[in-house]
Amino acid sequence: MKIYNGKSIYKGIAIGKIRVFKKVVYDTSKKEISDPEAEIERYNKARDKAVDQLQAVYKKAVNEVGQDAANIFDVQSMLLGDDDFTDSVYGMIRDEKANAEYAVFQSGEIISKIFLEMDDEYMKARSADIKDVARRVVTVLCGGENEAFDSSEPAILAAEDLTPAETVQLDKSKILAFVTKYGSSQSHTAILARTMNIPALTGVMIENNWTGKSAVVDTFTGELILEPDMDTLKEKEVKRQEELKKIELLQTLKGKPSLTKDGRKINLYANIGSVADADLALENDAEGIGLFRSEFLYLGRNTYPSEEDQFVAYKNVARKMGGKKVIIRTLDIGADKQADYFNLDKEENPALGFRAIRICLERPDLFKTQLRAIYRASAFGTLAIMYPMIISVDEVRRIKKISAEVRSQLNKENIPYGEVEEGIMIETPAAVMMSEELAKEVDFFSIGTNDLTQYTLAIDRQNSKLENFYNPHHPAVLKEIQMTIENGHKHDCWVGICGELGADPELTAEFVRMGIDELSVSPSRILSLRKGIMDCD
């Protein structure tokens, strides 16, 4: 028996045999070609096929793990059309008379290194995506297929690393757990693993001779136990059964109100990224939708969605939720969510750049189209609007003026709409500091703890090198949450949390003590969080 320690990505216990996922190594050595233009045409066809593959993976991911997690494949498709990448490949083929496999591989390595050396963490994260898409094109050029996890029975998948595409294309019924050498708890693959509800461990040294060996993955202790003895196996099986019973018991909480022991109601809502995700919210007994990410309507397409496109989507969710509140976050394009047709300039630090409400206020026609669609859909359910990345009272007043103009125009056209609450996301330290003044202007706050934490700590949560410094429980973050709740309540503004911290069981009692009114989390976390609320005094 041997124990390997790693970092937990998604909690759970798995017992079974290991299958090591091996990547095929293709020949990317340099070969001189006689017809560069024919080789370029060969590359173009391979690139187009790779884009088609990514679009297929994107659609599969939307259906299986939701829009938000699927967006990475849209980003990768755009990277294949990047001028720098294309120019590099063309240049090597024409100037060096090099074969396409060599040109693609070398271009991927060069551009990936450039991205990795940038100061901006978002651009660093694109380094791995560049390598991933270059490998995909090389695979097509070599006539190969994308690697598959071949196992006749469920197994623990071990790999040095898994790309997002590899993760999504796996047969979930054959995966007991993920164990990888590389990757952070905030990587794309980690997010996908959590969405797929599969226990996952990273930071483990993988050996190729593990295939077929028995193992236990206990992500509660952060351990991979290779060839466990009988006593350890019995102990872990008992623990696994206990966890399964807990999951079964949670199902009994469906239909029950989210009340603390002293009878205080905490609204328990779901975060969703597509119309289809509303079904997951209902399946897990969400009391409403606390964050509907509307940007899914803008990604994966070549033109702006029409008012009618948006109206239909919002109306469908409103109807599905049957009168339960649905809070729609307005367009949050920018930073890690890009769409070419927006024609946004490249920025050195996009996380702090032209994004979200800043785009909407600078492009009011785009903003009004979305607001018209939301107000029209409000006639079919209970909708609320939430504006992201707010930093000032002036922004809110500009938004309210535009919103009033939209309602006035709908009245002139005799188009019906319902009562719609307007709120803002508190995800910047500036919004926290101005929260008392902001509370006078809106109906509610929703604290976006993901961005609030990284902006407060000046740490990119996607950067694996900073994992030891990234602390979402940092006293500064908790004080900001407390301050926001207190200032909101002074002016009858209800306050919720829609970031990942809202689902942290270690903080549920603390949030209740602070006076939180609502928690919005991934659908799969609803029932366990309800149990936590019911245990609070």
N, C-alpha and C positions, 0 to 999 in steps of 0.2 A: 504494500500500500504506500502511495506517495501523494502528498498534498501540495497543490499549487495554489497560490493566492492571487486574487485579481480584484478588480473593481466592479461592483454590481451595477448593472444598467437597468435591469428589470427584475423585480423580486419573484422568486419561485424556487421549487426544488424539482430536479429531474434525475431519474435513474435509468440507465440504459447503456448501450454500447456506443462507442465513438466512431464517427466517420470523418476522416480528414478531407477537407475540400481542397483539391489541388487545381491550380490554374495551369492551362496548357501554355507552354512557352513556344512562341512562333519565331521564325527566322527573320530578324530585322537587319541583318548584315547588309552592307553596301554592295550593290551590284551595278555595273555600268549598263545603261540602256541606250538603244540607238535612235529611238523616236520619242523625244520628250513630250510632244503634244499628245501622242497616243497614251503615254503613261499618265499624263494629267487627266485625260478622259477616263482612264481606268480608276484613278483616284476619285474623280467626281462621282462616278457611279457607286463606288464603295461608300463614299460619304453620304450620298442620298439614301442608300440602303440603311446605313447606320441611323440616320434621322428617322426613317420609317420605323425602325426597331424601337427607338426611344419613344416615339409617339404611341406605339403599341403598349410599351411598358407603362407609359404615363396613364393611359386609359385603364389598364389593369390596376395600377396603384390607386387611382381615384376610387374605383369600385371596392377595393379591398382594404385600403388604409386611409382613405379620405383625401380631400383636395390638398390640404396643407402639406401633408407628408409627400404628396406626389409632385409638388412644384419643382423639386430638384431635377426631374427629368425634362421639364420644360427649359430649365436653365441650361442643362447639358446640350439640348438641341440647339439653343442659341450659340453656345460655345463653338459648335461645329461650323457655324456660319461666321465666326469672328474673323475679321479682315486680317489681323495679325497672324492667326493660325494658318489661314488659307495662303497668305502671301509667303509665309515661311515654307510651306510644302511646295508651292509652285516654284519658288526660288531654288530650292535644292534640286528639284527635278530638272529644271531648265539649265541652271548654271553649273551644276555638278554632274548632270546626266545620271542622276541617282534614281534607283527604283523607288516606287511609291511607299513600300513598306518601311524602308529606311527613312525616307523623308518625313513620313507621318510620325514614326517613333521619335526621331531626333527633334522634330518640331514640338512634340508633346513634352519632351524632357526640357528643352530650352525655355519654352513659355511657362511651363510649370515652375521651373526654378526662378524665373522672373517674378511670378506671382508670389512665390514663397518668401522672397526677399523684400516684398513690399511692407510698409509700415502698417497698412490697413489690414485688419484681421479678416474682414470679409473677403478681400482679394486673396489673402493667404489660403482661405478655405477653398477658393476656386482652383488652387493648385492641384488638389486631388482629383477634381472633376475633369481638368484638362487631361491628366494622365488616363483617366477612365475612358473618356471619349476617344482618345488616340488609340488606346488598346482595342476599343470596339471596332474602329475602322481597320486596324491591322488585322483583326480577326476575320473581317469580311474579305479583305484583300487576299488573305491566305486560304480562303474557302472554308474556314472553320465555323463552328457553331459556338454560341455562348455556353460557357460551362454550366453543367447541370449537377445538382446534388442527387446522385443515384443511390437510392437505398430502398430495399424491398420492405423494410420495416422501420418504424420510427426510431430515430437515433439522435445522439447529441452531435451537433455539427461543430467541428473545430476547424479554424482557418486562421492564417496570419492576419487577413483582413477580408472584409466583404464590402463590395461596392453597393450603393443603394439599389442598383438594378438587379444585382445578384440576389439581394435579400428579398426583394419583392417577387421575383420569379420562382422562389422556392415553394415547394408544396408544403404548406403549413402542417398538413396532417402527418408529415414524415419528420417533423422537427420537434425534438423534446426540449432542446435548449441551444443557445449560441454560446460559443467560447472562442474569443479572438485574441490575438496578440496586440494588434493596434486598434486605435479608435478611442475617442473620449465618450463620456456619458452624455455629451450634447451633440455628438456627430449625427449625420443624416441616418446612418444605419442604426444607431442607438434609438433614435426617435421612431424609426420604422419598427424595431423590435418591440418597443413598448406598445406601439399602436396594434401590433399583431398579437399582443399578450403572450409573448414567449420569453421565458427566463433567459437572461443574457449576462455574460461575464466577459470583461475585457482586461487586457494587461497580463495575459497568461502566455508563457513560452510554449508554443505548440511544436510537437515533434511528429514527423511523418509516419513513424511506426506505431502510432496510437490506434489506427483503424482496427476495429474489432474488439478492442479492449473495453472491459466494463468500467463504468465511472459513475460518480455522483456529482451533480452540480448543485451547490447550495449557495444561492446568491444572497441569502440572509447573512451568512458568515463570510461571503466572498471567496468560497473555496471550490476548486475542482479536485475531487479525490479520485485518483487513478487506481484501479483494481482494489477497491475497498475490501476489508476483511468482513466476516459475517456479522460481527457485533456492530460495526459502523453501518453496514447495509441495513440491518434491522432498525437501528436508531433513526436513520434518515428516512426509511420507509414510514415509520410511525409519524415522523414530523411532516412528511409529505401528505399522509392521510389526514392529519390534523388541519393542514392548510386547505385541503379539498373540502373538508367539513365546514370550515369557516366560509368558503365561497358558497356552499350550499345554504348555509344559514343566512347569508346576506340576501339570498333570493326571497326569503320570508319577509324582508323589509319592504318589498314592492307594495305600493299602495298606501304606505304609512307616511304620515307627515314628518318632516324633518324638525322635530321639537327637542329642545334641551330638557333635562329633568325638571326644571322649574317652569316648563311650558312656553319658553321663548321660541318663536318660529324663525328659522334661518332658511331663506329661499335657496334651494339647491338646484342650480341650472347646469346646462351642458354647453361646452364649446364645440362648434361644428365648423366645417370648412366647405360644405356642399349641401345641396338639397337632399341627397341620399343620406347624409349623416343625420338628418332629422329622425330617420327610422331608428338609428342606433340610440339616439337620445330617448326616444319613447320606449324602446326595448329595455333600457336601463332605468326607466321610471324617472327621468328628469322632470322637474316641475316647470321648466321653461328653457329657453335658449338665452344664455348670458353673453355669448359672443358668436355671432354669425359672420365669418370672415368673407366679405363680399368680393375680395380680389380674385376669387376663383373664376368669376365671370370675365375677368380681364386677361387672365393668363392662358397660354396655350392657344392663342388665336392671333390673327394678323391685323385686325381692325378693332376699334372700340365697340363694345356691345351696345346695341340700341336700347332706347328706353323700354321698348316692348320686351326685349330679351330679359332685361333685369326685372321688369314688372312680373313676368311669368314666374321667374325663379322665386322672388320674394313672396308672391301670392301662394305658390305651391307649399312653401315652408309654413306660411301663416295658416293655411288650411290643414296641413298635416298636424300641426300642434294644437288644433282645435280650441283656440281661444287662450292657450297658455302664452305668456309673454315671450316675444322673440326680439332680441336686441341685435340690430344690424350695425356692424361697424362699417363706416364709410371707407371708401377706397384707401388701401394702405400699400400702394405700390411704391417701390424704391428700395434702397438697401439691398437685401438678398432676394427681393421679388422684382424682377425686371421684365418688361415687355418692350420689344424693339420699336413698335409703332408709337410709343410715347415720346420717342426721340429725346431721351434724357441724356445729358452730357455725362461723360465718365468723370467720376469724382474721386479724389484721393481718400476721402473718408465718407462713403455713402451712408453709413449708419447715422451720421450727424449731418446729412446733406438734404437735398431736395427730395422730400418723400412725404407720403401720407397727406395730412391736411394742408401742408405747404403747397403741394401740387394742386389740390382742389381750390384753394384760395387764389392761386395764380391763374387757374384755368376755370373760371366760374361756369362756363357753358357745360363743361364736363361734369362739374359738381351738380349743377341744376338738373341735368339729365338723370343722375342717380337719385337725387332727392325726389324728383317727380315720380320715379318708379316706386320708391319706398312709400311715399304718401298714397299713391294710388292703391298699392297692395294693402295698405292699412285698413282699407274698407272690408277686408276679408279675414281679419284676425286682430290680435293685439300686438302691434309693432312699436318698437322704440328705436331711436337712432343714437349711435355713439360715435363721437368724433375722436380720432387718434392723434397722438403727438402734440397735445395742446401745451402751450407754455405761457399764455397770457390771457387776461380778460379781454384785451382788444381783439384777439383772434375769435373768441367766443361771440363777441358782439357782431363781428363781421359775418360769422356763420349764421347767427340768428337773423340778421338782415336778409341774407340770401334765402334762408329757409322761409321767411315771411313772404318774400317775393314769389317763391314757388307756390305757396298756399294761395296767395292772392290770384295768381294766374289760373290755378285749378278752379277757384271759385268762379272766375269769369267764364271758364269753359264748362261750368256745371258738372265737374268731375268730383264724385264723392270721395272722401277720405275720413279716417277715424281720428280719435284723440291719440297723439303720438308724443310720448315723453322724449326729451332731448337730454343727453348726458355726454360726458367726456371721459376719456381715459386719462388716468393719472399715472404716467409712466416716465416722467422727467422730474428731477429734483425741483425745477422751477415751478412745475404745477403743484407739487407738495407745498412749497413755500407760499404759493398764492392760493392755496385751497380754500381759505375762508372767503376771500373775495370771489373766487370762481363759484363757490357754492351758492352765492346769491343769484347766479346767472342761469343755472341748470337744474334739472330735476334729480340727477343722480351722478355719482362717480363710479367708475370701475377701475380698480387699480391693476395695471398691467405689470406684475412683479418681475417678469422676465427682463424687460427693458429697464425698468426702474432699478433693478439690482445692478445691472452692468453699467448703467450710467452713473449710479451713485458710487460704485466701487471702482469705476474706470477700468473695468475688466471685461474683455470679450468672452462670453460664456462658451463660444464655439472653439476657443483656443485651448487645446489639450494641455499645453505647457503651463497654463495658469490654473489648472484644476485645484491645486493645493491652496490657491489664493482666493478662488471664487467661493464665497460663503453667503448663500441666500438667507441664512439666519443671522447675518451681521446685525449688531444692535442698531446701526444707522438705518438699515432698511426697515426693521421692525418699528423704530421710532417714527419713521416717515409714514408707515401704515397707520400707526396710532394717531398721529397728527392729522392725517387726512380724514379718518373716521370722525374724530372730535370736531373738526372744522366743518365737515359736511353736515353733521347733526345739528350744529348751531343754527343752521338755516334750512332745516327740513329737507335736506338733500340726502337721500339714502345712499349707502356706500357698499359696493361689492368688490370682490377680487376675481379676476379672470385669468391670472397668470398661473404657472405651474405650482407656485407656492401655496395656492389655495387648496391643493389636494394633498399637501404634506401633513400626514397624520400627527406628526410631532407638534404642529402648530395649531391644530383645530381648536383646542381648548383656549389657546392664547388669543386667537382671532375672535372667538365667542366672548371672551372676557373684555376685549377691546371694544366690542359692540358692533361687529360686522353684521350687515343685514343680509348679504347674499354671497354665495360662493359658486363660481362657475368653473367646471373642470371637464376633462375628457369623459365621454359617456361611460367608459369602463370603470371610472373611479367613483361614480355616483353612489352606489350602494354602500361601499366601504366608508365613504365620507359621511353618509347618513348615520351609520352605526356610530361613528366618532362623535357626531353632533348629539345623538341621543344619550351618549355616555357623559356629556358635559353637564355640570351643575348649573 
